[in-house]
Amino acid sequence: MSANISGEACSCQDEGIKASEIAEKLAVLGLKPDACASQGLALYLGMLCRWNRQINLVGPKKAEEIFADLFWDSFHLALFIQKLEHAPSALPPQPRCWDLGAGAGIPGIPLRLLWQKGEYALIEPRQKRALFLENVLARLNLPATRLFAQSAEEFFARKEAQPGADLILSRAFMPWKALLEFVETRLAEKGIVLIMASEPPEDALPQCWQVLESYKYTPGLQYMPNLGKGGNLRQRYFWVLSHERPGGCQALKDTAPK
């Protein structure tokens, strides 16, 4: 399945990176985007550069830095989610995914250009970022990808949220321990939380939570020679956590050493 790109797909490439170059960079990771995905990534990057000059959507300003530092998270996330589809913590074939605090669309938009299974909700209450995402989605027409321009609490009250999420994604939405408490009753059965972090998973987790999978990587700045040596090459991590149901959690508590 591919994104349906409306308008002129290459209209922003003069402010970003060409689709052909994006495909070459992704090949380093073993990703093979089709032409529409590469063009969509180029279009989104160009739009992000243009809007970012006016309303400060993301910290980096140069297209290559945004691509190699921020988009790289999405590329590794696509690889990792594909791995999760075959792991013991496997996602269902058509998962319900919630991206809390979607911001300017990273990691969600690049991820959806590369991985389009299930339903994907971009939840963003800040008006300017939501307006940007609305414009991006109008150009890309990503399948089963919707923007909810409201708070997470408001989204949770919607009918669409009642079955619970199979995957909740968080990139700096709130501190991770607070996030786990915030979403623990919002997961579907066997639902998981994926946290994007700058450190490996901690040993001491809140009660009833467990780490199922983790993944580490470095940003792609080494593949962008024009950026020089000033980029941040520290390792980054994905944590996948699950929450025990009340009965199972209580059983764990009862058998814990006194």
ABEGO torsion letter per residue (X at the ends): XBBBBBEBAAAAAAABBBAAAAAAAAAAAGBBBBAAAAAAAAAAAAAAAAAAAAAGABABABAAAAAAAAAAAAAAAAAAAAAAAABAABBBABBBBBBBGAEAGOAAAAAAAABABEBBBBBBABAAAAAAAAAAAAAAGBBGBBBBBBBAAAAAABAAAAAEBABBBBBGABBAAAAAAAAAAABBBGBBBBBBBABBBBABBBBGBBBABBBBBBBAAAABAAAEAABBABBBBBBBBBBBBAAAAAAAAAABBX
